Amino acid sequence: MHNRTHTTIVSVLSAVFFLAGMAFAKTKQIDVLYSSTIGKTLKLKPGNYRIDFLNNKTSPTVKFFDNYGKLVGQAPVKVVNESKKNQQTQVDYSAMASNDHAITEISPGGWKENLYFSLPKSARVGSKD
């Protein structure tokens, strides 16, 4: 009986923590049209990805998952809150000197947040970073 009580308590607490974690993360499907770099090092191939936005006040992050649910990578993001929701999902690109693309912004449809990513060093002309 004692072991059963502990199992029940652990199960309930696990469910509570899982649901609490979901409250801080937002999820959206996006289409990446070009081979792209996000942030300083993350590279994505063209395709469909699920993004999980973790709005941690000190270091907001976006995680990218492939169609199989496997984590491809993550990147820090700057979040800008808008007054009204985005009408549709939009992914903005910047062409780099190497003819590659960098994702600079994702505006998820139905969200009030826009997600801005820094350009990789190779895209910054004259940068001394």
N, C-alpha and C positions, 0 to 999 in steps of 0.2 A: 504494500500500500504506500509506503514511504517513497519508493522509487517511482511509482506512478504519479504521485503528486509533483515530484521534481520534473518529470518529463512533461507534464501538463504546463507547469510554470514556464519552463524553458521554451516550449512551443508557442505559448501566448506571447512571451517577450520577444521571440524571434519575429513573429508576425507584426508586432507593434513597431519594432526597429525597421523592418523591411518597409512598412507603409510610411513611416516617418522619413526614411531616406528617399522614397519616391516623391514626397512632397517638395523636396528641394531640387529635384532633377526634372527637366523638361525634355521631351523626345520629339523628333521630327524626322521624316524621310526627306532626303535631298538627292538630286541628280547632279553628278559631276560630269561635265561635258568633255573636258580636256584633261590630259595628264597634268596634274597641278601640284604645287607646293603650298603648304599651309604653315604659317608661322616660319620659324627658322629652319626646320628640318623635315617635317612630315610631308611625305609624298603620297598622293592618291592617284590611282588609275581611273580612267573614265568608268562610270557605273553608278549604281544606286547605293546610298549609304544611309544608315540611321545615325543621327547625331543625338547625343545626350548632353545637354547643357547643365553643368553643375554651377549654380550661382553662389559660389563661395565668395563672400565679400572681400576677402584679402587676395584671392587668386582664382577668379572665375576660369573655368576650363570647359572645352568642348571635346568629347570623346567621339571617335568615328568608328562605326561597326560595319562590317560587310554584310552581304545578304545571308550569311550563315550565322550571324550573331557574334562573329569573332572580332575582338578589338583590333583595329588596324593601327590606331595611334591616337594621340591627344595633343591639343595645342592650347596655350593660354589665349585668352580672348579679352577684348575690351567691350564692355556692354554699354549700349546707349538705349535708355528707355524713351519710347515715343508716347505721344498723347493718345494715339489710337492704334488699333491692331493693324498689322500688315495685311493687305488684301490677299496676296499670294506669296509663295516662297520664291525668293530670288537669290541667286548666287552670282556675285560680282567678281570679275577676274581682272588682273592687271597683266599685260604682256611684259615679259622680262627681256633683257638684252639677248639672252640665249634662245629666244623664240619659244620659251616655255611659258607656262601660265602660273600665276600665283592667285589663290583665292584671297581676296581682301575683305570681303563682307558677305555675310549670310543674313538675309532678312526672312525669317521663317513665317509663313502664312499663318494667321491667327494669333500671332504673338505680338506683344507690345515692345519686345526687345529686338534690337539689331546687334549682330555679333561682328566685331571688327578684328581682323588678324593683322599682325605686323608682317611686313614684306621680308623675304629672306635676304641675307646680306648680298647675294649675287644680283639682286634686283635693284639695289640702291646705288645709283650712279653717284660717284664722288663721296660715298659714305666713308667715315673713318671709324666705324664701330669696331 
